[in-house]
Amino acid sequence: RFAFTEEQDMLRDMVRSALESEASLPKVRRWAEAQDSAEFDRFVASQGWAGLGWPEALGGQGGGLLEQAV
């Protein structure tokens, strides 16, 4: 039986909340239509998600594939 850990549940909830408040459908469409990922990249970096899969020793958060998928 598969189940997320408490940390993974918290990560999912945090990501969902940030996307709901900062990435409305019109904004996401604008990002996609611009064909320039810079604004989206800044958003991801500002949330700390860019380092999610990197080891802590390299300044990341040490998450694995599952955390990246969440």
PQR file of N, CA, C, O and H, with PARSE charges and radii, in Angstrom:
ATOM      1  N   ARG A   1       0.854  -1.178   0.000 -0.4000 1.5000
ATOM      2  CA  ARG A   1       0.000   0.000   0.000 -0.0000 2.0000
ATOM      3  C   ARG A   1       0.895   1.234   0.000  0.5500 1.7000
ATOM      4  O   ARG A   1       1.796   1.367   0.828 -0.5500 1.4000
ATOM      5  N   PHE A   2       0.633   2.123  -0.933 -0.4000 1.5000
ATOM      6  CA  PHE A   2       1.420   3.347  -1.047 -0.0000 2.0000
ATOM      7  C   PHE A   2       0.748   4.470  -0.273  0.5500 1.7000
ATOM      8  O   PHE A   2      -0.473   4.620  -0.311 -0.5500 1.4000
ATOM      9  H   PHE A   2      -0.099   2.015  -1.606  0.4000 1.0000
ATOM     10  N   ALA A   3       1.541   5.244   0.416 -0.4000 1.5000
ATOM     11  CA  ALA A   3       1.034   6.438   1.093 -0.0000 2.0000
ATOM     12  C   ALA A   3       2.162   7.464   1.176  0.5500 1.7000
ATOM     13  O   ALA A   3       3.322   7.110   1.387 -0.5500 1.4000
ATOM     14  H   ALA A   3       2.533   5.123   0.447  0.4000 1.0000
ATOM     15  N   PHE A   4       1.811   8.724   1.008 -0.4000 1.5000
ATOM     16  CA  PHE A   4       2.793   9.789   1.166 -0.0000 2.0000
ATOM     17  C   PHE A   4       3.158   9.941   2.634  0.5500 1.7000
ATOM     18  O   PHE A   4       2.354   9.655   3.520 -0.5500 1.4000
ATOM     19  H   PHE A   4       0.869   9.011   0.836  0.4000 1.0000
ATOM     20  N   THR A   5       4.380  10.392   2.878 -0.4000 1.5000
ATOM     21  CA  THR A   5       4.787  10.713   4.243 -0.0000 2.0000
ATOM     22  C   THR A   5       4.141  12.041   4.643  0.5500 1.7000
ATOM     23  O   THR A   5       3.592  12.752   3.801 -0.5500 1.4000
ATOM     24  H   THR A   5       5.034  10.624   2.157  0.4000 1.0000
ATOM     25  N   GLU A   6       4.212  12.357   5.901 -0.4000 1.5000
ATOM     26  CA  GLU A   6       3.677  13.638   6.377 -0.0000 2.0000
ATOM     27  C   GLU A   6       4.385  14.805   5.695  0.5500 1.7000
ATOM     28  O   GLU A   6       3.747  15.793   5.334 -0.5500 1.4000
ATOM     29  H   GLU A   6       4.658  11.780   6.584  0.4000 1.0000
ATOM     30  N   GLU A   7       5.706  14.693   5.517 -0.4000 1.5000
ATOM     31  CA  GLU A   7       6.469  15.742   4.834 -0.0000 2.0000
ATOM     32  C   GLU A   7       6.016  15.910   3.392  0.5500 1.7000
ATOM     33  O   GLU A   7       5.876  17.033   2.909 -0.5500 1.4000
ATOM     34  H   GLU A   7       6.224  13.890   5.811  0.4000 1.0000
ATOM     35  N   GLN A   8       5.785  14.793   2.700 -0.4000 1.5000
ATOM     36  CA  GLN A   8       5.346  14.862   1.312 -0.0000 2.0000
ATOM     37  C   GLN A   8       3.949  15.474   1.210  0.5500 1.7000
ATOM     38  O   GLN A   8       3.667  16.222   0.273 -0.5500 1.4000
ATOM     39  H   GLN A   8       5.899  13.881   3.092  0.4000 1.0000
ATOM     40  N   ASP A   9       3.082  15.164   2.160 -0.4000 1.5000
ATOM     41  CA  ASP A   9       1.759  15.788   2.201 -0.0000 2.0000
ATOM     42  C   ASP A   9       1.882  17.301   2.392  0.5500 1.7000
ATOM     43  O   ASP A   9       1.182  18.073   1.737 -0.5500 1.4000
ATOM     44  H   ASP A   9       3.311  14.556   2.921  0.4000 1.0000
ATOM     45  N   MET A  10       2.771  17.718   3.290 -0.4000 1.5000
ATOM     46  CA  MET A  10       2.976  19.147   3.531 -0.0000 2.0000
ATOM     47  C   MET A  10       3.532  19.826   2.282  0.5500 1.7000
ATOM     48  O   MET A  10       3.113  20.932   1.940 -0.5500 1.4000
ATOM     49  H   MET A  10       3.340  17.091   3.822  0.4000 1.0000
ATOM     50  N   LEU A  11       4.471  19.174   1.599 -0.4000 1.5000
ATOM     51  CA  LEU A  11       5.033  19.717   0.365 -0.0000 2.0000
ATOM     52  C   LEU A  11       3.931  19.888  -0.673  0.5500 1.7000
ATOM     53  O   LEU A  11       3.832  20.941  -1.303 -0.5500 1.4000
ATOM     54  H   LEU A  11       4.812  18.276   1.877  0.4000 1.0000
ATOM     55  N   ARG A  12       3.107  18.868  -0.855 -0.4000 1.5000
ATOM     56  CA  ARG A  12       2.004  18.929  -1.819 -0.0000 2.0000
ATOM     57  C   ARG A  12       1.072  20.093  -1.500  0.5500 1.7000
ATOM     58  O   ARG A  12       0.679  20.843  -2.393 -0.5500 1.4000
ATOM     59  H   ARG A  12       3.188  18.013  -0.343  0.4000 1.0000
ATOM     60  N   ASP A  13       0.722  20.240  -0.230 -0.4000 1.5000
ATOM     61  CA  ASP A  13      -0.180  21.316   0.170 -0.0000 2.0000
ATOM     62  C   ASP A  13       0.443  22.687  -0.059  0.5500 1.7000
ATOM     63  O   ASP A  13      -0.239  23.618  -0.486 -0.5500 1.4000
ATOM     64  H   ASP A  13       1.042  19.631   0.496  0.4000 1.0000
ATOM     65  N   MET A  14       1.745  22.813   0.226 -0.4000 1.5000
ATOM     66  CA  MET A  14       2.442  24.074   0.017 -0.0000 2.0000
ATOM     67  C   MET A  14       2.493  24.429  -1.469  0.5500 1.7000
ATOM     68  O   MET A  14       2.249  25.575  -1.847 -0.5500 1.4000
ATOM     69  H   MET A  14       2.299  22.056   0.573  0.4000 1.0000
ATOM     70  N   VAL A  15       2.809  23.443  -2.306 -0.4000 1.5000
ATOM     71  CA  VAL A  15       2.880  23.677  -3.753 -0.0000 2.0000
ATOM     72  C   VAL A  15       1.501  24.064  -4.274  0.5500 1.7000
ATOM     73  O   VAL A  15       1.371  25.025  -5.033 -0.5500 1.4000
ATOM     74  H   VAL A  15       3.007  22.512  -1.999  0.4000 1.0000
ATOM     75  N   ARG A  16       0.488  23.334  -3.877 -0.4000 1.5000
ATOM     76  CA  ARG A  16      -0.880  23.630  -4.326 -0.0000 2.0000
ATOM     77  C   ARG A  16      -1.274  25.049  -3.937  0.5500 1.7000
ATOM     78  O   ARG A  16      -1.826  25.787  -4.753 -0.5500 1.4000
ATOM     79  H   ARG A  16       0.594  22.554  -3.261  0.4000 1.0000
ATOM     80  N   SER A  17      -0.997  25.430  -2.710 -0.4000 1.5000
ATOM     81  CA  SER A  17      -1.350  26.766  -2.235 -0.0000 2.0000
ATOM     82  C   SER A  17      -0.623  27.853  -3.034  0.5500 1.7000
ATOM     83  O   SER A  17      -1.234  28.844  -3.433 -0.5500 1.4000
ATOM     84  H   SER A  17      -0.548  24.831  -2.047  0.4000 1.0000
ATOM     85  N   ALA A  18       0.660  27.670  -3.261 -0.4000 1.5000
ATOM     86  CA  ALA A  18       1.436  28.658  -4.018 -0.0000 2.0000
ATOM     87  C   ALA A  18       0.935  28.768  -5.447  0.5500 1.7000
ATOM     88  O   ALA A  18       0.828  29.870  -5.985 -0.5500 1.4000
ATOM     89  H   ALA A  18       1.156  26.865  -2.937  0.4000 1.0000
ATOM     90  N   LEU A  19       0.629  27.644  -6.062 -0.4000 1.5000
ATOM     91  CA  LEU A  19       0.133  27.674  -7.436 -0.0000 2.0000
ATOM     92  C   LEU A  19      -1.242  28.332  -7.511  0.5500 1.7000
ATOM     93  O   LEU A  19      -1.514  29.098  -8.436 -0.5500 1.4000
ATOM     94  H   LEU A  19       0.716  26.749  -5.625  0.4000 1.0000
ATOM     95  N   GLU A  20      -2.102  28.040  -6.552 -0.4000 1.5000
ATOM     96  CA  GLU A  20      -3.436  28.649  -6.547 -0.0000 2.0000
ATOM     97  C   GLU A  20      -3.355  30.168  -6.398  0.5500 1.7000
ATOM     98  O   GLU A  20      -4.132  30.892  -7.021 -0.5500 1.4000
ATOM     99  H   GLU A  20      -1.881  27.417  -5.801  0.4000 1.0000
ATOM    100  N   SER A  21      -2.426  30.651  -5.582 -0.4000 1.5000
ATOM    101  CA  SER A  21      -2.355  32.097  -5.337 -0.0000 2.0000
ATOM    102  C   SER A  21      -1.477  32.846  -6.331  0.5500 1.7000
ATOM    103  O   SER A  21      -1.704  34.032  -6.572 -0.5500 1.4000
ATOM    104  H   SER A  21      -1.795  30.063  -5.076  0.4000 1.0000
ATOM    105  N   GLU A  22      -0.486  32.187  -6.909 -0.4000 1.5000
ATOM    106  CA  GLU A  22       0.489  32.890  -7.750 -0.0000 2.0000
ATOM    107  C   GLU A  22       0.504  32.468  -9.217  0.5500 1.7000
ATOM    108  O   GLU A  22       1.156  33.116 -10.036 -0.5500 1.4000
ATOM    109  H   GLU A  22      -0.302  31.224  -6.712  0.4000 1.0000
ATOM    110  N   ALA A  23      -0.198  31.401  -9.559 -0.4000 1.5000
ATOM    111  CA  ALA A  23      -0.125  30.896 -10.938 -0.0000 2.0000
ATOM    112  C   ALA A  23      -1.542  30.654 -11.470  0.5500 1.7000
ATOM    113  O   ALA A  23      -1.939  29.524 -11.754 -0.5500 1.4000
ATOM    114  H   ALA A  23      -0.728  30.875  -8.895  0.4000 1.0000
ATOM    115  N   SER A  24      -2.282  31.749 -11.595 -0.4000 1.5000
ATOM    116  CA  SER A  24      -3.633  31.642 -12.137 -0.0000 2.0000
ATOM    117  C   SER A  24      -3.566  31.151 -13.582  0.5500 1.7000
ATOM    118  O   SER A  24      -2.524  31.249 -14.230 -0.5500 1.4000
ATOM    119  H   SER A  24      -1.960  32.667 -11.365  0.4000 1.0000
ATOM    120  N   LEU A  25      -4.653  30.637 -14.068 -0.4000 1.5000
ATOM    121  CA  LEU A  25      -4.692  30.124 -15.434 -0.0000 2.0000
ATOM    122  C   LEU A  25      -4.289  31.192 -16.457  0.5500 1.7000
ATOM    123  O   LEU A  25      -3.510  30.886 -17.361 -0.5500 1.4000
ATOM    124  H   LEU A  25      -5.499  30.556 -13.542  0.4000 1.0000
ATOM    125  N   PRO A  26      -4.784  32.425 -16.354 -0.5600 1.5000
ATOM    126  CA  PRO A  26      -4.341  33.450 -17.312  0.2800 2.0000
ATOM    127  C   PRO A  26      -2.825  33.705 -17.244  0.5500 1.7000
ATOM    128  O   PRO A  26      -2.177  33.926 -18.267 -0.5500 1.4000
ATOM    129  N   LYS A  27      -2.287  33.670 -16.046 -0.4000 1.5000
ATOM    130  CA  LYS A  27      -0.844  33.894 -15.894 -0.0000 2.0000
ATOM    131  C   LYS A  27      -0.054  32.744 -16.512  0.5500 1.7000
ATOM    132  O   LYS A  27       0.944  32.976 -17.194 -0.5500 1.4000
ATOM    133  H   LYS A  27      -2.814  33.491 -15.215  0.4000 1.0000
ATOM    134  N   VAL A  28      -0.488  31.515 -16.283 -0.4000 1.5000
ATOM    135  CA  VAL A  28       0.193  30.357 -16.862 -0.0000 2.0000
ATOM    136  C   VAL A  28       0.103  30.408 -18.380  0.5500 1.7000
ATOM    137  O   VAL A  28       1.076  30.096 -19.067 -0.5500 1.4000
ATOM    138  H   VAL A  28      -1.299  31.326 -15.729  0.4000 1.0000
ATOM    139  N   ARG A  29      -1.044  30.794 -18.906 -0.4000 1.5000
ATOM    140  CA  ARG A  29      -1.188  30.934 -20.368 -0.0000 2.0000
ATOM    141  C   ARG A  29      -0.218  31.979 -20.901  0.5500 1.7000
ATOM    142  O   ARG A  29       0.418  31.777 -21.936 -0.5500 1.4000
ATOM    143  H   ARG A  29      -1.834  31.047 -18.347  0.4000 1.0000
ATOM    144  N   ARG A  30      -0.107  33.099 -20.188 -0.4000 1.5000
ATOM    145  CA  ARG A  30       0.827  34.156 -20.606 -0.0000 2.0000
ATOM    146  C   ARG A  30       2.260  33.639 -20.605  0.5500 1.7000
ATOM    147  O   ARG A  30       3.026  33.930 -21.523 -0.5500 1.4000
ATOM    148  H   ARG A  30      -0.623  33.264 -19.347  0.4000 1.0000
ATOM    149  N   TRP A  31       2.627  32.868 -19.573 -0.4000 1.5000
ATOM    150  CA  TRP A  31       3.969  32.291 -19.528 -0.0000 2.0000
ATOM    151  C   TRP A  31       4.186  31.383 -20.732  0.5500 1.7000
ATOM    152  O   TRP A  31       5.232  31.445 -21.377 -0.5500 1.4000
ATOM    153  H   TRP A  31       2.005  32.632 -18.827  0.4000 1.0000
ATOM    154  N   ALA A  32       3.203  30.542 -21.038 -0.4000 1.5000
ATOM    155  CA  ALA A  32       3.335  29.591 -22.142 -0.0000 2.0000
ATOM    156  C   ALA A  32       3.388  30.308 -23.487  0.5500 1.7000
ATOM    157  O   ALA A  32       4.197  29.958 -24.346 -0.5500 1.4000
ATOM    158  H   ALA A  32       2.353  30.492 -20.514  0.4000 1.0000
ATOM    159  N   GLU A  33       2.536  31.300 -23.671 -0.4000 1.5000
ATOM    160  CA  GLU A  33       2.488  32.014 -24.943 -0.0000 2.0000
ATOM    161  C   GLU A  33       3.738  32.842 -25.187  0.5500 1.7000
ATOM    162  O   GLU A  33       4.104  33.081 -26.338 -0.5500 1.4000
ATOM    163  H   GLU A  33       1.879  31.584 -22.974  0.4000 1.0000
ATOM    164  N   ALA A  34       4.395  33.280 -24.131 -0.4000 1.5000
ATOM    165  CA  ALA A  34       5.616  34.077 -24.270 -0.0000 2.0000
ATOM    166  C   ALA A  34       6.767  33.249 -24.819  0.5500 1.7000
ATOM    167  O   ALA A  34       7.734  33.796 -25.349 -0.5500 1.4000
ATOM    168  H   ALA A  34       4.098  33.086 -23.196  0.4000 1.0000
ATOM    169  N   GLN A  35       6.663  31.952 -24.694 -0.4000 1.5000
ATOM    170  CA  GLN A  35       7.729  31.033 -25.128 -0.0000 2.0000
ATOM    171  C   GLN A  35       9.081  31.442 -24.533  0.5500 1.7000
ATOM    172  O   GLN A  35      10.132  31.283 -25.153 -0.5500 1.4000
ATOM    173  H   GLN A  35       5.877  31.508 -24.263  0.4000 1.0000
ATOM    174  N   ASP A  36       9.014  31.961 -23.338 -0.4000 1.5000
ATOM    175  CA  ASP A  36      10.201  32.361 -22.587 -0.0000 2.0000
ATOM    176  C   ASP A  36       9.940  31.946 -21.142  0.5500 1.7000
ATOM    177  O   ASP A  36       9.042  32.486 -20.495 -0.5500 1.4000
ATOM    178  H   ASP A  36       8.159  32.090 -22.834  0.4000 1.0000
ATOM    179  N   SER A  37      10.695  31.018 -20.649 -0.4000 1.5000
ATOM    180  CA  SER A  37      10.423  30.463 -19.322 -0.0000 2.0000
ATOM    181  C   SER A  37      10.998  31.301 -18.177  0.5500 1.7000
ATOM    182  O   SER A  37      10.912  30.885 -17.022 -0.5500 1.4000
ATOM    183  H   SER A  37      11.423  30.580 -21.175  0.4000 1.0000
ATOM    184  N   ALA A  38      11.573  32.453 -18.461 -0.4000 1.5000
ATOM    185  CA  ALA A  38      12.251  33.231 -17.416 -0.0000 2.0000
ATOM    186  C   ALA A  38      11.331  33.585 -16.252  0.5500 1.7000
ATOM    187  O   ALA A  38      11.718  33.421 -15.094 -0.5500 1.4000
ATOM    188  H   ALA A  38      11.643  32.791 -19.400  0.4000 1.0000
ATOM    189  N   GLU A  39      10.119  34.069 -16.537 -0.4000 1.5000
ATOM    190  CA  GLU A  39       9.214  34.453 -15.452 -0.0000 2.0000
ATOM    191  C   GLU A  39       8.796  33.227 -14.637  0.5500 1.7000
ATOM    192  O   GLU A  39       8.741  33.284 -13.408 -0.5500 1.4000
ATOM    193  H   GLU A  39       9.805  34.202 -17.477  0.4000 1.0000
ATOM    194  N   PHE A  40       8.502  32.115 -15.326 -0.4000 1.5000
ATOM    195  CA  PHE A  40       8.159  30.879 -14.630 -0.0000 2.0000
ATOM    196  C   PHE A  40       9.343  30.383 -13.808  0.5500 1.7000
ATOM    197  O   PHE A  40       9.172  29.959 -12.666 -0.5500 1.4000
ATOM    198  H   PHE A  40       8.546  32.069 -16.324  0.4000 1.0000
ATOM    199  N   ASP A  41      10.544  30.435 -14.384 -0.4000 1.5000
ATOM    200  CA  ASP A  41      11.751  30.016 -13.670 -0.0000 2.0000
ATOM    201  C   ASP A  41      11.954  30.834 -12.403  0.5500 1.7000
ATOM    202  O   ASP A  41      12.320  30.287 -11.363 -0.5500 1.4000
ATOM    203  H   ASP A  41      10.683  30.779 -15.312  0.4000 1.0000
ATOM    204  N   ARG A  42      11.719  32.137 -12.482 -0.4000 1.5000
ATOM    205  CA  ARG A  42      11.850  32.996 -11.292 -0.0000 2.0000
ATOM    206  C   ARG A  42      10.828  32.597 -10.225  0.5500 1.7000
ATOM    207  O   ARG A  42      11.139  32.569  -9.034 -0.5500 1.4000
ATOM    208  H   ARG A  42      11.422  32.581 -13.327  0.4000 1.0000
ATOM    209  N   PHE A  43       9.602  32.289 -10.670 -0.4000 1.5000
ATOM    210  CA  PHE A  43       8.567  31.867  -9.725 -0.0000 2.0000
ATOM    211  C   PHE A  43       8.985  30.582  -9.013  0.5500 1.7000
ATOM    212  O   PHE A  43       8.895  30.488  -7.789 -0.5500 1.4000
ATOM    213  H   PHE A  43       9.350  32.312 -11.637  0.4000 1.0000
ATOM    214  N   VAL A  44       9.442  29.595  -9.783 -0.4000 1.5000
ATOM    215  CA  VAL A  44       9.870  28.312  -9.211 -0.0000 2.0000
ATOM    216  C   VAL A  44      11.034  28.526  -8.236  0.5500 1.7000
ATOM    217  O   VAL A  44      11.051  27.957  -7.144 -0.5500 1.4000
ATOM    218  H   VAL A  44       9.515  29.671 -10.778  0.4000 1.0000
ATOM    219  N   ALA A  45      11.996  29.343  -8.638 -0.4000 1.5000
ATOM    220  CA  ALA A  45      13.152  29.607  -7.778 -0.0000 2.0000
ATOM    221  C   ALA A  45      12.729  30.347  -6.508  0.5500 1.7000
ATOM    222  O   ALA A  45      13.245  30.063  -5.428 -0.5500 1.4000
ATOM    223  H   ALA A  45      11.983  29.805  -9.525  0.4000 1.0000
ATOM    224  N   SER A  46      11.795  31.293  -6.629 -0.4000 1.5000
ATOM    225  CA  SER A  46      11.360  32.054  -5.453 -0.0000 2.0000
ATOM    226  C   SER A  46      10.654  31.161  -4.432  0.5500 1.7000
ATOM    227  O   SER A  46      10.631  31.479  -3.243 -0.5500 1.4000
ATOM    228  H   SER A  46      11.376  31.524  -7.507  0.4000 1.0000
ATOM    229  N   GLN A  47      10.086  30.060  -4.884 -0.4000 1.5000
ATOM    230  CA  GLN A  47       9.421  29.115  -3.992 -0.0000 2.0000
ATOM    231  C   GLN A  47      10.402  28.116  -3.389  0.5500 1.7000
ATOM    232  O   GLN A  47      10.051  27.382  -2.465 -0.5500 1.4000
ATOM    233  H   GLN A  47      10.105  29.802  -5.849  0.4000 1.0000
ATOM    234  N   GLY A  48      11.621  28.083  -3.902 -0.4000 1.5000
ATOM    235  CA  GLY A  48      12.619  27.145  -3.409 -0.0000 2.0000
ATOM    236  C   GLY A  48      12.520  25.771  -4.046  0.5500 1.7000
ATOM    237  O   GLY A  48      13.191  24.834  -3.613 -0.5500 1.4000
ATOM    238  H   GLY A  48      11.907  28.679  -4.652  0.4000 1.0000
ATOM    239  N   TRP A  49      11.681  25.644  -5.081 -0.4000 1.5000
ATOM    240  CA  TRP A  49      11.476  24.339  -5.703 -0.0000 2.0000
ATOM    241  C   TRP A  49      12.616  23.931  -6.618  0.5500 1.7000
ATOM    242  O   TRP A  49      12.788  22.744  -6.895 -0.5500 1.4000
ATOM    243  H   TRP A  49      11.136  26.405  -5.433  0.4000 1.0000
ATOM    244  N   ALA A  50      13.400  24.893  -7.092 -0.4000 1.5000
ATOM    245  CA  ALA A  50      14.474  24.578  -8.035 -0.0000 2.0000
ATOM    246  C   ALA A  50      15.516  23.647  -7.412  0.5500 1.7000
ATOM    247  O   ALA A  50      16.130  22.851  -8.122 -0.5500 1.4000
ATOM    248  H   ALA A  50      13.261  25.857  -6.866  0.4000 1.0000
ATOM    249  N   GLY A  51      15.719  23.735  -6.117 -0.4000 1.5000
ATOM    250  CA  GLY A  51      16.722  22.913  -5.447 -0.0000 2.0000
ATOM    251  C   GLY A  51      16.169  21.666  -4.792  0.5500 1.7000
ATOM    252  O   GLY A  51      16.873  20.984  -4.047 -0.5500 1.4000
ATOM    253  H   GLY A  51      15.219  24.382  -5.540  0.4000 1.0000
ATOM    254  N   LEU A  52      14.917  21.368  -5.065 -0.4000 1.5000
ATOM    255  CA  LEU A  52      14.259  20.258  -4.381 -0.0000 2.0000
ATOM    256  C   LEU A  52      14.979  18.924  -4.567  0.5500 1.7000
ATOM    257  O   LEU A  52      15.094  18.154  -3.614 -0.5500 1.4000
ATOM    258  H   LEU A  52      14.345  21.921  -5.670  0.4000 1.0000
ATOM    259  N   GLY A  53      15.453  18.642  -5.747 -0.4000 1.5000
ATOM    260  CA  GLY A  53      16.085  17.347  -6.020 -0.0000 2.0000
ATOM    261  C   GLY A  53      17.594  17.329  -5.859  0.5500 1.7000
ATOM    262  O   GLY A  53      18.233  16.303  -6.092 -0.5500 1.4000
ATOM    263  H   GLY A  53      15.359  19.268  -6.522  0.4000 1.0000
ATOM    264  N   TRP A  54      18.160  18.442  -5.467 -0.4000 1.5000
ATOM    265  CA  TRP A  54      19.613  18.501  -5.293 -0.0000 2.0000
ATOM    266  C   TRP A  54      19.987  18.090  -3.874  0.5500 1.7000
ATOM    267  O   TRP A  54      19.235  18.353  -2.936 -0.5500 1.4000
ATOM    268  H   TRP A  54      17.641  19.276  -5.277  0.4000 1.0000
ATOM    269  N   PRO A  55      21.147  17.446  -3.708 -0.5600 1.5000
ATOM    270  CA  PRO A  55      21.597  17.062  -2.363  0.2800 2.0000
ATOM    271  C   PRO A  55      21.812  18.287  -1.475  0.5500 1.7000
ATOM    272  O   PRO A  55      22.179  19.360  -1.954 -0.5500 1.4000
ATOM    273  N   GLU A  56      21.581  18.112  -0.197 -0.4000 1.5000
ATOM    274  CA  GLU A  56      21.773  19.209   0.754 -0.0000 2.0000
ATOM    275  C   GLU A  56      23.213  19.702   0.750  0.5500 1.7000
ATOM    276  O   GLU A  56      23.462  20.892   0.943 -0.5500 1.4000
ATOM    277  H   GLU A  56      21.283  17.241   0.192  0.4000 1.0000
ATOM    278  N   ALA A  57      24.166  18.793   0.531 -0.4000 1.5000
ATOM    279  CA  ALA A  57      25.588  19.171   0.509 -0.0000 2.0000
ATOM    280  C   ALA A  57      25.892  20.161  -0.617  0.5500 1.7000
ATOM    281  O   ALA A  57      26.894  20.874  -0.566 -0.5500 1.4000
ATOM    282  H   ALA A  57      23.964  17.826   0.374  0.4000 1.0000
ATOM    283  N   LEU A  58      25.028  20.202  -1.630 -0.4000 1.5000
ATOM    284  CA  LEU A  58      25.213  21.129  -2.750 -0.0000 2.0000
ATOM    285  C   LEU A  58      24.272  22.324  -2.661  0.5500 1.7000
ATOM    286  O   LEU A  58      24.116  23.070  -3.628 -0.5500 1.4000
ATOM    287  H   LEU A  58      24.214  19.623  -1.672  0.4000 1.0000
ATOM    288  N   GLY A  59      23.646  22.505  -1.501 -0.4000 1.5000
ATOM    289  CA  GLY A  59      22.756  23.640  -1.296 -0.0000 2.0000
ATOM    290  C   GLY A  59      21.302  23.365  -1.636  0.5500 1.7000
ATOM    291  O   GLY A  59      20.474  24.275  -1.604 -0.5500 1.4000
ATOM    292  H   GLY A  59      23.772  21.899  -0.716  0.4000 1.0000
ATOM    293  N   GLY A  60      20.988  22.132  -1.958 -0.4000 1.5000
ATOM    294  CA  GLY A  60      19.612  21.772  -2.282 -0.0000 2.0000
ATOM    295  C   GLY A  60      18.846  21.314  -1.059  0.5500 1.7000
ATOM    296  O   GLY A  60      19.287  21.490   0.076 -0.5500 1.4000
ATOM    297  H   GLY A  60      21.661  21.393  -1.985  0.4000 1.0000
ATOM    298  N   GLN A  61      17.693  20.726  -1.313 -0.4000 1.5000
ATOM    299  CA  GLN A  61      16.845  20.291  -0.214 -0.0000 2.0000
ATOM    300  C   GLN A  61      16.860  18.780  -0.020  0.5500 1.7000
ATOM    301  O   GLN A  61      16.211  18.267   0.892 -0.5500 1.4000
ATOM    302  H   GLN A  61      17.335  20.583  -2.236  0.4000 1.0000
ATOM    303  N   GLY A  62      17.591  18.066  -0.865 -0.4000 1.5000
ATOM    304  CA  GLY A  62      17.776  16.638  -0.669 -0.0000 2.0000
ATOM    305  C   GLY A  62      16.591  15.755  -0.995  0.5500 1.7000
ATOM    306  O   GLY A  62      16.550  14.595  -0.584 -0.5500 1.4000
ATOM    307  H   GLY A  62      18.117  18.482  -1.606  0.4000 1.0000
ATOM    308  N   GLY A  63      15.627  16.285  -1.728 -0.4000 1.5000
ATOM    309  CA  GLY A  63      14.458  15.490  -2.086 -0.0000 2.0000
ATOM    310  C   GLY A  63      14.794  14.470  -3.163  0.5500 1.7000
ATOM    311  O   GLY A  63      15.747  14.642  -3.923 -0.5500 1.4000
ATOM    312  H   GLY A  63      15.660  17.227  -2.062  0.4000 1.0000
ATOM    313  N   GLY A  64      14.014  13.424  -3.218 -0.4000 1.5000
ATOM    314  CA  GLY A  64      14.193  12.396  -4.233 -0.0000 2.0000
ATOM    315  C   GLY A  64      13.219  12.587  -5.386  0.5500 1.7000
ATOM    316  O   GLY A  64      12.586  13.634  -5.521 -0.5500 1.4000
ATOM    317  H   GLY A  64      13.239  13.285  -2.601  0.4000 1.0000
ATOM    318  N   LEU A  65      13.115  11.566  -6.206 -0.4000 1.5000
ATOM    319  CA  LEU A  65      12.225  11.623  -7.361 -0.0000 2.0000
ATOM    320  C   LEU A  65      10.763  11.810  -6.953  0.5500 1.7000
ATOM    321  O   LEU A  65      10.014  12.526  -7.617 -0.5500 1.4000
ATOM    322  H   LEU A  65      13.630  10.715  -6.097  0.4000 1.0000
ATOM    323  N   LEU A  66      10.374  11.177  -5.881 -0.4000 1.5000
ATOM    324  CA  LEU A  66       8.989  11.298  -5.439 -0.0000 2.0000
ATOM    325  C   LEU A  66       8.666  12.734  -5.029  0.5500 1.7000
ATOM    326  O   LEU A  66       7.606  13.255  -5.377 -0.5500 1.4000
ATOM    327  H   LEU A  66      10.983  10.595  -5.342  0.4000 1.0000
ATOM    328  N   GLU A  67       9.566  13.367  -4.300 -0.4000 1.5000
ATOM    329  CA  GLU A  67       9.341  14.764  -3.905 -0.0000 2.0000
ATOM    330  C   GLU A  67       9.299  15.663  -5.129  0.5500 1.7000
ATOM    331  O   GLU A  67       8.508  16.605  -5.170 -0.5500 1.4000
ATOM    332  H   GLU A  67      10.427  12.944  -4.018  0.4000 1.0000
ATOM    333  N   GLN A  68      10.120  15.398  -6.112 -0.4000 1.5000
ATOM    334  CA  GLN A  68      10.095  16.193  -7.329 -0.0000 2.0000
ATOM    335  C   GLN A  68       8.777  15.998  -8.084  0.5500 1.7000
ATOM    336  O   GLN A  68       8.254  16.936  -8.686 -0.5500 1.4000
ATOM    337  H   GLN A  68      10.763  14.632  -6.078  0.4000 1.0000
ATOM    338  N   ALA A  69       8.256  14.795  -8.047 -0.4000 1.5000
ATOM    339  CA  ALA A  69       6.986  14.514  -8.724 -0.0000 2.0000
ATOM    340  C   ALA A  69       5.814  15.172  -7.995  0.5500 1.7000
ATOM    341  O   ALA A  69       4.846  15.602  -8.622 -0.5500 1.4000
ATOM    342  H   ALA A  69       8.680  14.034  -7.558  0.4000 1.0000
ATOM    343  N   VAL A  70       5.909  15.245  -6.673 -0.4000 1.5000
ATOM    344  CA  VAL A  70       4.841  15.875  -5.883 -0.0000 2.0000
ATOM    345  C   VAL A  70       4.711  17.309  -6.325  0.5500 1.7000
ATOM    346  O   VAL A  70       3.873  18.044  -5.801 -0.5500 1.4000
ATOM    347  H   VAL A  70       6.695  14.896  -6.163  0.4000 1.0000
TER
END
